[in-house]
């Protein structure tokens, strides 16, 4: 069995949809997530993530997404903006669906 | 593992109110995700899937997902599903019911749908209590457990949904839990593709109404209990016997190929039309 690669992923928690049930925090094998003082899940040590996918499969509120890390090493997005682009037409209240692959060469 | 959540969002109705109505830690959300992943894995178009739901917490599921959906009266979800399947057998009809919906109010419809072997997938989300109406004891509440209407413990035995559906003649019977999500994906996929009546019972914890009265401190405790107290039926030496240690067997209990009612009906129709010619 090959060794699990750490640090390959970006864990995104969408705070507006998280209800703070704590399933992801309790069952994460690498202890990546914690509950913050507001009772929502938050990414604490993303570099430990082994990409098992438990949190993504078991989040009852579809609030967690695990994405491959981008080449320039970007990791945790600003939690206030959700995970979608804040300037997208849906903005903050309506989430992740309209996030296509970020275009590396935006047109002028 | 990327794109799993992205995929689920492609199937949700984002004009509905989100986050959804289920309590924090409720297993119904996990089952909803599993159902969406199964349909996506089978490559079914959204228009070919009909989701029929009854009343209760599980009935809210039909609101959020972008298939053809019907939110029906209490306990009668299977009768609506039977009508839809007979009218248009090309549709994949999935019927989502709770334990009260399927076993108590619609118990008769369940056994007769199993007897007819109509090609409908019944997904029974068993949270062992009437969650939405305030936590009354249901027919799936285990004996001795506390609910709002049984403050000293339930005196009645719980229904074993798997045994009952097997006895009534369903051709595919399986049990999963919302903790074992990957297995649940497999069970729901094979249930949808099965030609006859298929039943999948899903244990889905209710932390708000059931858990806090029965010494589960939070939702996580309930999922830990599910993890510790279930056993795969393939690993049992005697699959027909209940395990002596009281653990709940999960997996596929019956899988036989039998033509569904709609197939027999159309065969008869073809035969009679041939005679008249």
Interface residues (C-beta under 8 A of the other chain):
Chain A: X9 X16 X17 X18 X19 X20 X21 X22 X23 X26 X27 X51 X52 X53 X56 X57 X58 X59 X60 X61 X62 X63 X64 X65 X66 X67 X68 X90 X94 X95 X96 X97 X99
Chain B: X1 X2 X4 X5 X6 X8 X9 X10 X12 X14 X18 X19 X20 X22 X23 X24 X25 X26 X27 X28 X29 X30 X33 X178 X179 X181 X182 X207 X218 X219 X220 X223 X224
